[in-house]
Amino acid sequence: MNRVVVTGLGFISSIGNNRATVTESLREGRSGIEFVPELAAANDRVKLAGTVKGFEFPTSDPLDWTFPEQVKLNRAQLRTMVPNAVFAYAAMQEAIADAKLGPEQVSDPQTGLYCASAGSPWLTYLAMDSVIKRGPARTSAPMVITGMPNSLHLNLTALFGIKGATLAFNSACASSSHALGHACDMIRMGRQKTMFVVGAEDAQLLHTVLPFASLRALSAHSDPAMAPRPFDSGRDGFITTGGGVTLVLEEAEHAAARGATVYAEVKGWGQGSDGYDVVAPDPSGSGLARAMTNALQDAGLDTAAIDYINAHGTATNAGDLAELNALKTVFTGEVRPKVSSTKALTGHGLCLAGALEAGICCLALKEGFMPISAKIQQLDPACEGVDILTSPIDQAPRVAMSNSSGFGGSNVTLIFSLT
């Protein structure tokens, strides 16, 4: 099979809107979580979110939206877009420039795009409300597009002139990890030379956050320094965040031939399902354990090869315990990998999370550090036997693993290495 490498990264996130700022935030343990008055006013529980700076979406009218001037989108383009698509567009711009791809390479039939998003519930509601109250004849076609679950996929494919394989993924919080794994397989099998992998959400916005509050899955803290706290005894739920992340995957020889800079090699990936509950994880962590085992087998590695794991670690009681059990099941040797959840800094990006944390693993490998699991005050005793990283390490892991788990028991593990 063909080898697959990562040659470009683009970030729009709560901890930075470019690679350099994200790297700096991770090294310094700088959080992107903030108190959000709009959230606090709308409910009596959730008050924090991972906010994306420089982007504002005060109404459903794109004419009221503001974003950095380098994100060049005109009124006609914005008519069919939702906030997460604006984030993703900006992240793709950065990734394309980082990978040094020209327009002809982006639109080559051997270049595809796999993306993941939960859509924009806010605009989906408005579109349906308009159809019902005003009638189909008085509802604009662009509004209907904004209400479609694959709106991100439709817009990015058209805006960037993608001619290769395209697909939209939704497996809850494992979505963009699924997208990356399947994109990797497309290159391995020789079906594409280059793949864009995109995860995007507008989960810092009121209408995306509140449904999770109804599930009692979100932290009730009002102090950003106190939440989220993955693996801490006092954790009380996750904090949502929006943004967009793009990774450029390439066939290794294709990348070498054009002199591309390589962040990391995608060594392998695996998946496993809980088959347990529509929301709650299997307490044993068996599905995630299978995903990690399958990824190791796919990569041709044993557990001793893994130096660092970016855990799914959302800071829910059940989720963290299930992941700890999975880690203890798989990593039984004397030498165990460092483990951290960067969601303590970024917040939980839902469908975006896998791409964001895959990108973080690539930065760790390329820039030579391992990010901490921040905000821990008292480590959960259940962490015994798992090496949770609470102090920064200025050393690159040789091999990094990234875990993602979603509602319904979807689990994906990605493995990256230095080339």
N, C-alpha and C positions, 0 to 999 in steps of 0.2 A: 504494500500500500504506500501511497504518497505520504511524505511527512508534511506536517502543517505547522506554520509559524505565524506569530502575531507581528504585524509590521506597522500598525497604526492604532492610535488611541485617541478618543475624544470624550471629554467629560463636561457635563453640566450638572452640578450637584450641590448639595448643601454645604460641602466643605471646599468648594472651588469650582470655577468654570473653565479650567484648563488643567493640563497635566501637571504643570509646575506648582500651581496652588494646591491641588489635591495632594501631591507628594509632600509638600511642606506641612499641610494640615495633619497628615498621617504621621509624619516624623515627630511633630510637636504635640500630638494628641489634642488637636484643636477641634472642638465640636461645632457642628452646624445646626444644632438644636436651639430653637428660640421660643420664647413666649409669644403666642399669637392672639392678640385681643379679639379678633373675629371669632376664633374658636371658643375662647373663654366666654364670650357673650352668647354664643349659640347653644351651649350645653353646660351642665354642672359638673362635668368630669374631665374632659380632655382640653388641655390648654397649650400643649406644646406641639411643634412640628419641626421637621428638618426643612428650613426655608431655603429657596433658591434665590440668591441675590441678583438684582439687575433685571428681573423679569416680573411683570405685574399683569394680572388678568382680572381687573375689577368687575367687569361685566362680560356678558356673552358676545358682545360686539367687538370683533377684531380691531376696529378703529380705536377702541379704548385701551388696547393692549400696548404695553411698552416692553422693549427688550433691547439689548446692546446693538449699537449701530452696525457692527460688523455682521450681524444676522440679517442679511438682506432679503427680506420678503415683502412683496408688494401686496396691494389690497386684493387683487384678483386671486393670488395664491392663498392668502389668509382666509378667504371665504369658506374654504373646505377644511380648514385646519382646526385642531383642538390644541389646548395648551401643551399636552405631552408631545405633539408633533413639532411644535416650535422648539421645545427642548432638544428633541431628537435631531432636527434639522441643524441646529447649532453644533451639536456633538459630531454629526457626520461631517460638517465643514472642517472641524478641527482634525478629525481622523484622516480625512482625505488629504489634507495638507501635510499632516504628519507622515503619512505613508508615501507622499510625493507621487500621487496618482493624478494624471491628467484627465480631462473630460473624456477622451477616447478610451481610456482604460476603465473609467467608471461605467461607461455605457457599452463596454465590450460584452458580447453574448456569453463570454466565459466568466463574467462577474455577476454574482447574485446577491440577494439581500434577504436575510431572515430577521424578523423583528418580533417584539413581544410587548404587549400593553394590555391593561384591563379596559382601555377606552376611557371616555370622559363621561361619567354618570350624569354630571351636570348638563352637558349639552345633549346627551341622549334623551334625558327627561324633557328638555325644552323642545326637541324635535318631535317627540311623540305627542307632547301636549299641543303643539301647533297643528299637527295632522288631525288630532281628535277635535279640537275646538274650532279651528279655522277651516279645516277640510284640506284634502290633498291639493286642490287647485290653487290654494292660497299659501301653500307651504313651499318655500324655495328649495330647489334641488341641492344647493350647497349645504343647507341645514340638515337634510337627510343624510348626506355624506358624513357630517360631523357626528351624527348619532349612530353610525355603524361601528360594531366592535372592532373591525379591522381598518378603521380610519387611518391609523398610523401607517400601516402597510400601503394603503392606496396612495396616500400623499407622498411618502418618501420615494416610492417607485416612480411616480410621475415627475416629481421635482428634480430627481437626480438622473432621470433617463435610464433606469435599470433595465437591461435587456435579458439578463440571465434568470436563473431560478429565484423566485420570490415566494415567501410564505409567512403567514402570521401565526404566532404560537400563543396559546393561553392554557397554562397548567398552574394557575395561581402564582405563588411566589417562587416556583421553579421554572417559570416560563422562559426567561431569557437564557437560563442555563441549558434548557432543552434546545433552544434555538442555536446556541453555540455548539453543542454536541452534534446536532444533526448537520450544521454547516460544516463542521470538521469532517464528518463522514462524506459529504458531497465532494470535498477536495481530495480526501483519501482515495475515493473510488474513481477519481479522474473525471468527474462530471462537471466540475467548475475549477478554475484556477484561483479565483479570488472570491471571498464572501464577506459582505458587511453583516455584522451581527449587532443589532440595536435593541436596547431595552429602554423604555420610557414610561413615565407616569406623571400625572399631575396631582399626586397624593399629598401635597401640602395645602390643597384647596379644600374648603369647607365641605363640599358635597361628596368628595371622595373619602374624607376622613371620618365623617359621622357614622356611616354604616358599620365601621369597625368598632366605634364606641358602643354601638348597640349590642355587639358581641361580647362586651366587657374584655376585649383583648388589648386595649390601650392603657398606657400609664396615666394615672391621675395626678402625677406630680406637676407642680407649677414652676419648679426651679429646674432650668435646663441642666444644671450640674448634677442633678439627682436622677436623671432618666434620659434614655433607657439604660439599664444596668444588667446586661447579659451576664449570667453565671454568678450574680451577687445574691446573697441570701434574702435581701430586701427587694428584689426586682418585683415589679407589679404590672408589666406589660410593655408593649412596644410603642414606638413613636413613628408615625408615618413620614415619608418624605417623597418629593417629586424630583424630576430631572430627566436627563437622557444621557446614555453612554453608548458609544460605538467602538467596536473592535474590528480591525481589518485582519482577516485571516487569509493567508496565501499558501499555495503549494511551495515548499521550501526551495526547490530548484528554480521556480519561476521568480521568487523573491531574490535569490542570489544572482540570477542573470541580469536583473535590472539594478543591482546594487542597493537593495532596500535594507534599511536598518531593522534589526530583529529584536523585539522585546523578549520573546520567549517562544518555546515550542509547545504546542498542545500535544502532550504525550498520550493522553487517553481520556476516556470518560465512561461513566456508567450510570445506570438508573435502577431503581427498585421502588416498588409501591407497598404501602402498608396494608391495604385491604382491610381497614379497621373502622374508620369513621369518616364522615364527610367533612369534619372540621378538626377534631382532636387527633394528635399523632398517636401511633402505637407506643405505649409507654416503654416498651422494650427497645425501641429504636431499630427494629429488625429491618424495616424497609431502607433506612439510610445506611445501615451496616451493609446491606446487599449492594447498594449503590457504590459505596466506597470499595468494597471487595471487587465488584465488576470493573470499576475504573482502574484499580491496580492491575487486574488481570489484563485489561485492554492495553495498558501502558507497558506491560511486561516488567513490573516492578514489585518488590516486596515492601512490607510496611516500614522497614528500616530505612528505605530510600527517602521517605517523606520527612522534610525538615520543618515545614510550617503548614498549618491548616487554618484557612479563613472559614470559621464556623458559620452556620446559618444563624445561630444565637440571637433570637429576637428579643429575649428578656421576658417571655411568657414562662410561667412556672412549668407547664406541661412540655412545651417545646424544648426548653433547655435541658430538662431531665431526660427526655427521649434522646436528644443528641449526645448527651454525656454517656448514656448507656450504649449507644451505637459506637462511640469512640472507644469505650472500654472493651467492647466485643471484638473490634477489629485490631486495635493496637495493644497487643499483649506482651510485647518484648520489653527488655530492660531499658532500651533507649527509645524515648517517645517524642513525637513532634511537639513543637510549640503550637499553641492554639489561641486564637483571639477572635472576637467578634467585632468587626469594625462598625457594626450598626450602632454601637454605643456613641460613635462620633457622627455618623451619617444619618441615622434613622433607618427605618425599614422601607425600602423602595418597592415592595410588592413585586410586580412583574419585572421591574427594573433591577431588582436586587442582584440577581445572578450575574448580569453583565457588569454592573458596578463592581462587584467583588472579584470577578474575573480580571477586570481592569486593574484593580488594586493589587492582585497577585502578580500581574505582569510588571507593575511599577516596582513592587518589592524585589522581584528578581533582577530587574534592570538597574535600579537605583541603589540596591544593596542595603536593605533594611527589612525588619519584620515589625509590622504595626501592633500596637498594644490593644488589649481589651480594657477600655477606659472605664472610669467612674466606679470601679469596684471598691466598696468599703469593707465588706466582709464576704469572703469567698464562700459560696455554698459548699457545705461539707460533701455534697454529692460529687464535687469536682476532684475528690481524692483519686489519684491514679491518672489524672489528666493534667498536663502541664499548661495551665492558663497563663498567658503572657501578660504581665502587668507592668513590666519595665521594658522600655524600647531596646531593641538590639540593632546595632549598626552593622549588620552583616547580612548578605544576601542568602536566602535559602537556596539550596541546589534544586530542590523540587518542592513545589507548593501545590496544595490541594484546596479546592473551594467547594463547600457544601451548600446546597439549596434544598429547601423542603417547602411544599405547598399544601394548602387545604386539599383534602381528599387523599392525602398520603402520597403525593408525588415527591420523589427524592432524586436528586441529580448530583453527581460528583464529577468535577473537572480536575484534571491534573496538568500542571504546567512545569516546565523545567528550563534551566539555562541551556542554551544551545552549545 
